[in-house]
Amino acid sequence: LIVRTEARVISLEECAWVVAQAEAHAAAQGGWSTSRHVAYATTDIPLHTIDTLRAWFPRVLHERLFPLVASAPAFRALLEPIGGARALRVHDCFVVKYTGASDGAEQQKELHAHKDQALISFTIGLNPVSEYDGGGTYFEALDQTVPTDAGHFTAFASTLVHAGVAVTRGTRYVLVLFLYADGWNASGDPETPNDPFGYPWLNDLRDALPIPTAPATPTA
């Protein structure tokens, strides 16, 4: 269950703006967070802590990302019985920074093999692959590294063992999402429909925004 986009769903201008907003926020707050995830920590900033991104992202999520992933055959079979794209909700959403530099307390070049505690994971590229060497997501099942260029996403079943490949030059920025669906939680127990740790400000839009029945048109 791995889905990649063939065309950009977020423009290069939007990607550059997201990176600039994240770096500005980090500078104002004294740096990037490195302790939010205990087992597999990332150098990141939660998206909801940046007001400009919090205002921008909901429509991107509901009008571009959710419809595309829900229309992919592998995920459609999984999601249609529980309501399709409208059943999806966000558990966590954050901008991650990997850098090839070895100095500095905030520097992180890779993320070791692991599984995510979610249903579907998203990795959205925020800067061109030409800006760094290495990087990408390694999938144990494929024994292959999948690159994700700026504006594209790779979505996959969160139970797949994967790793963030080491960046050896430059800086790689990605936007990561962990998704759940109504009637599902991290333990796999369908009797717990509401995730108390979710993002209400994103998830409440499911009923407010129209969910297209056909795949959204990618951004050029």
N, C-alpha and C positions, 0 to 999 in steps of 0.2 A: 504494500500500500504506500507507494511513493508517487507523488504528482508534481510535475514541473511545468512552469509556464513557458510557452514558445514566444510570447510577446510581452512587453512590459505592461504591468497593471498599475504601476506608479511611475510617473514621469521622472526623468533625470533631475528636473528642476525641483520637484517635490522631495526627491531623495536628498539632494544637496541641502535643501532647507531643513529637513529633519535632522541631519547631522549637525548643521550649524546651531540649531536650537538646543540639541543635546549638549554640545560642547559649551555653549554659553551658559546653560544651566549648571553644568559641572563646575565651570569656573566660578560662578557666583556662589555655589554651595561648598566650595573647598575640595572638589574632586569627584570622581566616579565612585559609586558604591562597589564594594568587593565582598560583602558579607550577607547578602540577602538570601542566597541559596547555600545551605550548610554543606550538603554532600558534594555538590558540583558547583562551586561558586563561580560566578562570572563577573567581569568588570562591566557594570551596567547602570542604567538609570531607568526606574519605572516610568512608563509613559505618562501615567496619570499625574505625576508630580510636575509636569511641564504644561502650563495652561494653554499655550498655543497648540501643542500637539494633542492635548485633550479635546480641544475644540475641533481640530481638523480630522482626527482619525475615525470617529464613529461612522461617517458616511463612506469613507474608504472601505471600512470593514464590511458594512452591510450591503453596499452597492457594487463593490468590485471583488472583494476577497471571498466572502461567504458563498455567493452564487457560483463562482468558478470552482471552488473546491467541492461543493455539493453536487455539481454537475458532472464531475469526473466519475467514470463508471465504477471504479473501485469504492469510492466513498459514497456514491449515490446508493449502492446496494446496502451500505451500512446505515445511511441517514434517512432514506425514504420511509422506512417503517415507523420512524419516530418524528416525522414532520419535516424532513429535509433541512434546508438552510435555516429555516426559522427556529429549529431546535438547538442550533449551535449557540454557545455562550462562551465568554472569555474568562479564564481563571487567572491568567497572568499575561502581561504584555510589557516588554522592556527593550530598550536599545542596548546592544552589546558592542563593546569595543575590544578588538584584538590588535595587538601591535607586535611587530618583529623586533622592536628595541628591547634590550635586556635590562636597561637601567630604569629605576623609578619604582616606587612601591605600588603604583597602580597598573603596571604593565602586565598584560596577560596575552600570551601568544597562542594558546590552544585550550581545548577542553577534552578531558579524557573520556573514553567510551562509557556510555551510560544509557539508561532509559528515562524518559520523561514520565512524570506522574500526571498523565492527562489522557485524552482520547485521540486528539489530532494535534500535531505540532506544526508550526509554521516557521520557516526561516525566510525573511525578506531581505534581499540585498539592498544596501543603501549607498554603496559606492562601487565604481567600476572595478572589475577584477584586474584591470591593467595597473591599478594603483598599489597592488601588493603582490607578493609571491607567496605561494602556499595557500592556505585557507581552504574553504569548502567544507562540506559535511561528508564524513566517511560513514558508510553503512556496512555493517558487518555482514548482513545477508547478501549484499551484492559484491562484497570485497572490492568496493569502488568508492572513489571520492566524487561527489556531485557538487560542482560549482554553482553558485547562485549570483548572477550578475546584478547590477543595480537595476531596481525596478521590477525584478522578477521574484518569484517565490518558489520554494520547494516545500510541499506539505507532505506529511507522512504519519503513519500510525505511530503513536508515541511509544508503543511497546517495542519498536525496533531499536536494537542496539546501534548507537551512532556516536560520533565524536566530532569535535571541531578540530580540523587539521591545523597544525602549527603554521602561523604566519612567519615567514623568514625575512620579509622586507616590507616596509610600508605599514599601513593601518587598514584594517577591515572593519566596517560597521555593518551590523545586521539588526533588523527588528525581529524579535522572537515573540511568538504567541503560543500559549497553551490553551487548547479548546476542550470544552466538555460539551455534552448535549443533555437536554432535559431527560430525566430518567436514568442518568448514568453518573457515576462519580469515580474517583480514583481507585476505590476498592472494588469496582465492578458491581456494586450492589445497586440494582435498579429500583430499590425501594426508597432511595434517598434522592428525590428529584431536585432539591435546591442546594446549591453549593454555597455555604456561608462565606467562603473566601473569594467569591467571584467579583466581577467588576459591574456593579449595578448601573453605573452611568453609561456603560456600553450596552449591557444586556437589555435594559429597559427599552431600547430603540427597536427591538424586534417587532413590536406591534405598531410602532409609530412610522417606520419606514417601509415602503413597498419592497418585497423581495422578488426580483425578476424570476420568471420561470425558465428563461433561457440564459445561457452564459453571458456575462457582461462583456461588453466590447473592450478589449485591452487598450490601454493608452499607448499611443505611438511613441 
